[in-house]
């Protein structure tokens, strides 16, 4: 009996190692990988041809900007890439200036890591976050100490980054709304599949999938909005996205309990609309309807027909305005800058552990000590404790093999054009491998970084060089792993109850705004209650996903909470959709009081993790799904409290 805990730990460890090397089945981004290789290798080649390989290598660091390219609207991509190239340039300049001052460098790398991690989390930006900006700063501290060269080095990184910015934005010339089209097309394809499930037992299972797609498309349309330049294509896509939401809401409001399949022409029409989004020559099938009285099916026919008209008619004929509500940057940052915000806490921990790693690396006589801090930063970039374990394993094993690759290249003291070609292929392979497994990508990330950092250094003892890098990586990975485990192991789980209650209360406040007696005085689309609810919903998703990756974790409790969290998210979606309707009912004070009591009871039940008596939710005419979802949430909280 005494050996069972040990056996359990060993089984968990073996499972963790096995999971770390699972290859994901994702399509390979060939074009992005090739362009990333060009952005990293071409500046090096130009520097060599102009007679200054060192400057070319520094400019090649700016090519890391392209690694921040993702399939997001070009309006947002332009700002994101500009932020990345300015951040890389600033990091290089600051690293060069602070290279003589070890303690100040440790403070600076912690602030840079924490700040960039916070901004990426608060603004919900996909990408590598702080890792490459931290890498650039550390490379600046590892170069020959000469603070006078700070402007030149920063300028070279900026030039390399500017080239990457151009390459990242070049697709705008022939398809300025490509990402938006892709997102809306995906919504309509999934919506067509969803329609085909109406009247079957599988409808409820696919509901969350279509809701996620609608949310993603809404976020993409929002991030692609430029107030002073609303093109016809963008307007059509936005109207189509709104119509997709209206169709989905009509189904779950009026037809979810239907026991018969919908006419196949409806899903065929929706699918033809999807094909027309990125192919103007594709023929749209317009449903005819049966001409009966205004029953739910006839209304649905008209709704789909209206959508087909939006997709096919010239936008000048469609007399509709688009309304985009975007919270200000100040509001978004303010919402994440909270002691209970997981984004804020993760950013603080990231910076603190980086500071410890930098101090440790500088306290001992490590050769190129910044590799310790860099490895720590890479390990900490895992989203959860489990992901951090995976990163530590992947980083360590992948880097050891990568170091052997780099040293074998550097052993022959290659010429500049060979270095440029090697950097191109290593970056190319990194981008291909990163979608499969980080450990595979580490095989190419490490030699690439070593070539950028060490190509101009005359290395005489190649075995010492290799062993030093391996030791640095192992120490840095260990610091990151220990730091994450000590500071992060139970934080999200302890915040979950509070975050659920906070989110429910924000939904209560927004519902009150929607159905209060003075709707003319409030614009729900722009209200602070809506922004607060969206912020809390986003934070709840992050807290729950983080809690799932903590060690140890209570799987039984987290599984029981999933239906309640799913219900809270669905309720938020219904409330957000209700804000788009102009003729909302005005509830009496007595009904509003009952609703406030129901929501406060739900919040208390979630916060105190105990079962409270169920309350009757008043009916909201035309919005019965809100009432039904509140009932589902009460049931889910009762089950989780047992």
N, C-alpha and C positions, 0 to 999 in steps of 0.2 A: 504493500500500500504506500510505503514511503517513496517508492520510485516513480509513482504516477505523476506528481508535479514535474519531476525532471523529464520524464518521457513526454509530457505535454509541451514543455518548453522547447525540447529538441524538435518535436513534430512541427511546432509553430515556426521555429527558425528555418527548418528545411523547406516548409511551405513558402515562407517569405522569400527565400533564395530562389526557389522555383518560379514564383510569381514575378520576380525581378527580371527574368529573362524570357517572359512570354512575348512572342512577336505578334504585334497587333496587325489585323487584316485591314489595312487602310490603303487606298490608292496612292501610288507614288507621284509626288509633285515634280515631274520631269522639268517642266519649263521654269518653275520657281528655283529649282536646284541649279539649273544651268545659269540662270541670270545671277543667282547668288555667287556662283563661282566666278563669273565675269566681274562682278562688283568687287570681289576680294582680290582677284589675281591681276586684273588690268592695271590698277594703280601701281602695283609692284613692278610690272613689266615696263611701264612708262618711266618710273623712277630709274630703273636699270638702264634703259635706253638713253636717258638724259644724263647718265653718269653719276647718279646718286641713289644707290640701292636702299640705303638707310631711310631716306625720305620717302621712297616708294613704299617701303614696308610700313611706315607710320601712316601714310595715306591709305594703305590697305586695311588698316584697323577701322578707318571710317566706313569701309565696305560692310562692316557688321550691321550698319543701318538697315541693309536690305533684309536682314533676318527678322525685322519687325514688320515685314509685309505679310498681311493676311487678307482674306477675302472680305474686306469691309468697304463701304462706300468711299469713293475717291475723295469726297469732301472731308471725311474724317481721316482717311489714310494720309492725306497731305499734312494734316496737323500732327498726326502721330509720328510720321517719319521725320518731320521737322523737329519735334521734341526729342526723338532718338538721336539725330545727328548733332543737335546742339548739346544734348547731354553727353554724348561721347566726346565731343570737342572740349567741353568744359572739364570733363573728367581727366582728359589727357593733360590739359594745361595745369589744372590744380595738382595732379599727381607729380608733374615736373617741378612745380613750385615747392611742394611740401616734401619732396624726396629727402632733403637733408634733415628733416625733423620727424623722427620716428613716431613720437607720441601724437603729434598733430595729424600725421598720416593715418594713424589708427582711428582717431576721432572722425576724421573726414570720411574714411571708407564706411564707417558705421552710419554716419548721417546720410551719405549718398545711398547706401543700400536700403535704409529705412524709408527715406523720402520717396525714392522711385517705387519701392514695393507698395507704399501707401497709395501713391497716385494711381498705379495700375489697378490696385484693388478697389479703390473708391470709385474710379471712373469705369470699372469693369472692362478693362482693355485686355484683349487676348494677346499673348506673346511672351517672350522670354523675360519680361520685366527687368529686374535690376542686374542680372548676371553679366551681361556684356558691358554695361556701363561700369560696373565694379571691376571687370577685367581690364578695361581701358585705363581706369585710374591706377590700378596696381601695376600695369605695364609702364605707366608714366613714372611711378616710383622706382621701378626696376631698371630703367634706362640709365646710362651714364649721367651722373648728377651735374646739372647745369641749368639752374632756374632761369637764366637769360633766354634759353631756348623755348620757354613755355609758350609764347605767342606763335612761334614757328611750328612747333609740334601740334598745337591746337588747330592752327590754320590748315595744316596738311590733313589732319583727321577730318576737318570740315569739308575740304575739297573732295576727299574720298566719299564722305557722307552725302555731299550734294550730288555726286554722280549716281549714288545709290537711290537718292530721292527721285531723280529723273527717271531711272530705270523702273522704280516702283510705281511711278505715275504714268508711264508711257501708254498703258492700256486705256487711259482716259480718252485718248485721241480718237479711237475708233469705237469705243463702247463705254461712254461716260457713266452709264447707270448699270453696268454689268452685274455688280454684286447685289444691287436691289432687285434686278430682274431674276437672278438666281434664287433669292430668298422667297419672292412672291410666287414664282413658278413652283417651288417646292411645296408651298402652302396649298396651292390649288391641286397639285397631284395627290397630296395626302388627303385633301378635302374630298376629292373624287372617290378615293378608296374608302373614306369614312362614310360617304353617302351610301355606298354599296353594302355597308354593314348595318344600316338602319333596318330594324325588324329582326335582327339576329342577336344571339347571346354575346357576340364578340364586340358589340358597339362600345360598351363601357370600358373594355380593356384598351381600346385605341384612343380613348378620349384624351388622356394625358399627353399622348404623342402629338396630337393635332394642336393642343393648347400650347405646348412647348414651341411648335413651329410658328404659331401665330404670334407668340411673344417675341421670338427671335426676329421674325420679319418686321414686327412693329419697332423693335429697337434699331434694326438696320435702317428702316425708313426714317426714323427719327434722327439717327446720326448722319444720314445723308442729306438732311434738310439745310438749304442755304436760303435764308430769308430774302435776300436781295436778288436771287436767281432761281426761280421756280420754273423749270423747263416743262414742256408738254409731256414728255416721257415720264418725268418724275411725278407729275400730277396724276397721270393715268395709273401708274403703279400704286400710288398712295390711295386712290379711289378704289382700285381693285383689292388692295389689302383691307380696306374698311369693309368692302362688300363681303370678303371672305369671313370676316368676323361676324357680320350680320347673318350670313347663311348658317354659320356654326351655331350662333345663339338661337336662331329660329328652330334649328333641329333639336337642340337640347331643351328648349322651352316648350315646343309644341309637338314634337314628333319622336322624342326619345323613347317613349313607352309604346310606340307603334308596333304592331305584331305582323305587319306586312312589309315586304320590300318596296322601296321607292321605284318608280319607273326608271328603266335603265337609261333613257334619254337624258335624264338630269345629270347623272354622273358622267355620261359621254360629253355633254355640253361643258361641264366643268373641266374635264380633261382636255377638251379642244381649246378652251380658254388658256389653260396652262401652256399648251404648245405654241399658242400665238404670242405669248409674252416675249419670247426671244426669236420669233420667226413670223414676221408680219405677213408672209404669204400663206401661212397656215389657215385653213378655213375653219371658222367658228360655227359650231352647231347650235342654233337657237331653238330651245324647246318651245313647242306650240301650245301646250296646255289643253284642257278639255272644255274650257269655257263655262264651267259650272259656277255656282255661287261662290262667294268668298269664303271657302273653307280653307283649312290649313294647307292642304296640298296645292290648291290653286294659288294661294298667296306665295307659296314656295316656288311654284312655276314662274310667277311674275318676278320674284326676287332673282332667280337664276337668269331669266330673260333680260332683266335690267343689267345684270353683270355682263352678259354677252354684249350688250349695246355699249357699255363703257369700254370694253376691250376692243371693239371693232369700229366705232364711230370716231370721226375727227374730234379731238378734244375741245375744239371751239364750239361744237354743237352741244356738248354736255355742260349744262349750266349748273355746275356745282363748285363750291368752294372747298378747299382743303384747310383743315385746322391742325396745326402741329403745336403741341405743348411740350416745351423742353425746359426742365429746371435749370436755373443758372448754375454756373460752375461753383459759385460761393455756397449755394444751397447743397449741392452734391457733396462737396468737400466737408461742409459743416456737418452733414448727416453721418459721415464716416468718422469724423473726428470726435469720438465719444469713448469714454472709458470702457463701455460695454460692447463696443464695435469690434468684431473679430478682425476686421481689416486693420484697424489701429493697433490692436494687440499683436497681430502677426508682424506688422511693420516694425514695432518696437522690439520684438524678440529677434527679428532678423538682424537689425542693427546692433543690438546688444551682443549677440553671439559672434557677429563679425568683429566687433571691437575686441572681444576676448581672444579670438583667433589671431588678430593682428598683433596684440600685445604678446601672446605666447610666441609667435613666430619671430618677433623682434627681440625677445628675451634670450633666445638661444642663437647660436652661430650657424643658422641655416644659410646655405647657398641659394640665392634668389628666394628669400623668405616669403615673397608674395604668393608663391604657389600654395603655401599652407592656407592663407586667407582665401585664395581663389577656390580651392577645393571645398573649403567650408561653405562658401557662398553657393557653389553648385549643388551641394548636398541639401542645403536649407531651402532651395527652390522647390522642393517637393511640397505639394499642396497639403498633405497630411503627414502624420507620424509614420504611417505605413509607407507612404510615397517617399518619405525621407530615408527610411531603411532601404528601400529599393534603390534610390539615388546613390546612397553610400556604397552599396554593393556594386552597382553598375559603374559608378565613377571610379572605384578602386580597381576593379578588374579590367575595365575598358581602358583606363588611363595607363596601366602597366604595359598593356600591349601597344597602346598608342605611343608611349615613350620609346619603346623599342623601335617602332617604325620611324619616329623622328630622329633618333640617334643614328639609325642606319643611313638616313638621308644626309644628316649633317656630317657624318663621318667622312664623306667624300668631298666636303667643302664645295658644294655645288655652285655653279655660276648663277647669276641673277635670273636669267630666263628659265632655268630649271626650277628655281625656287618659285617663280611666278606660276609656272605650269602645275607644280606640286600643290601650291595653295589653291589654285582653281579646282583641281580634282578633289582635294580634301574637303573644301567647302561644298562642292557639288555632292559628294558622298554623304556629308553631314546632313544636308537638307533632305536627302532621300531616306537616310537611316532614322532620322529623328521621329518620323511618323510611325516607324516600326517598333523601335525600342531605344531608350536613352543609352543603354549600355553599348549597343552597336554604334550609336552616334559618337559615344565617347572615344571609340577607336580612332575617329577622324578629327574630333574637336581638339584633343590634346596635341597631336603632332602639328596641326594647323597653328594653334596658339604658340607652340614652341618655335616653329619656323618664323612666325611674325616677330617673336621676341628675341630669338637667339641667332638668326641667320648672319648677322654682322659681327657676332662674337666668335673669336678664335678659340675653339674648344680643343684642348690638347689631350685631356684625360677623359675619353668618351665613356668608360665604365663608371667613373666617379660621377660624371654628369647624369647618367641614366639612374644610378642608384639614389642620387640626391633628389631627383624629381619624384621617384617612387616613394621615398620616405616622406617628402613634403606632402604628397597627395594623401597618403595613408593617415598622416597626423591631422591634416585639415579635414578629411572625411570623418575621422573619429571625433574631433572637436564639434563639428556640425551635428553629428548624430547624438552625442551626449547632451549638447546644448538644447537641441530640439526636444529630446526626451524629457529632460529635467524641467523645461519651461512650458511645454506644450501638451503634456500627456493627458491631462484631464480638463483643460481649460474650456474647450468647446462644449463638452458634455455638461459642465457645471453652468454654462450660460444658456443652455437650450430652453429650460422652463421659463426663464425670464424673457428670452427673446420671443418665444411663442406668445406669452401674455402681452408683451409690448406690441406685437404685430396685430393681435386681435383687437386691442384697444385703438390702434390707429385705423383699423377697418371700421370700428364703431364710429369714430369721429368722422370718417369720410362718408359713411352711410348717412349719418345725421346731416352732413352738408348737402347730400344729394336730395333728401326727401324732407327737408325742413320747411317751415311755412313761408320762408322768404327766399325762394330759389332765384328770383330776379336779381337779388343783391349779391349772389355768389356765382362765379363761373367755375364749376367743378374741374374743368380741364386745366385750369391754372392755379387751383387752390393749393395752399400749403399742406392741407390734409392729404391730398392725393400724393404729393411728393413724399410726405412722411410715410404714407402707407407703402409706396413703392420701395423706398429705402429700407424699411423694416422687412418687407418680403424678400428683398435681395439678401439682406443680412441673415435672415432665417435659413435660406438655402445654403449659404456659406457655412453657417454654424453647424447645420445638420450634416452636411457632407464632410466637414472637418471632424466632427464627432465620430463618424463612421470609420475614420482612419486612425483614431487614437488607440494607444496601448497603455493599460488594458482598457477594454470597452465592454459595456453591458449590451450584448447583441439582442437579448430578449427585450429589454426596455426600448432600445432604438427601433426594433421591428414593430413593437406595439405603437410607438409614436408616429410611425410613417403615415398611417391613414389620416391622423389628425393634421399633420403637416401638409399632406396632399390636399386636404379639405380647406385648410387656411389659404393655400395658394390658389385653389380654384375659386374660393370666395372672393379673393382679391381680384381675380380676372373678371368675375361677374360684376363686381362693383365698378371696376375700371371701364367695362363695356357699357354699363348703365349710364355713365357720365356723358356718353355720346348722344343719348336721347334727350330731345328738347322738352317733350311733353311728359315729364315724370310726374307721378301723383304727389300731392302734398298731404303728408300724414298729419293726423290730429296729434295734439300734445300727449294724449293718453297713450296712443300707439307708439309714439317716439319714446315715451318713458318706459314702456314695456320692452322695446328694442334695446334701450340702454341697459336695462336690468339683465336681459338675456346675454348681452355681450360681456357685461362686467362679470356675470357668473361664469361664463366661458373662460375669461381671462384669469379669474381667481382659481378655477379648476386646473388650468394649465400651470399657473405659477406655483400653487401649493401642492401640485401633483396628487390631488385627492378627488374623490367623487363628490360632486355637489348635485343638488336636486335639479331636474330638468325644468326649464321654463318654456312657456308657449310663445312662439314667435308670431307676431301679428302678420296678417297677409298684406303683401304689397301688390296691388293690382297691376298686372302686366309684367311683374318681376317675381313670379312664383318660385323661380329657380334659386333666388337668394334665400327665400324662406326654407326651401328644401335643403340647401347646402348648410345652413345653420343647424338644421336638424341632424344632418350627417356628421357635422363637427361635434355636436353634443354626444352622439353615439360613439364616435371615435375616442373622445376624451374619457368617456365612461369606461370603455374597454381598456384604454391605456392606464387607467388609474387602479385597475383591479390587481 
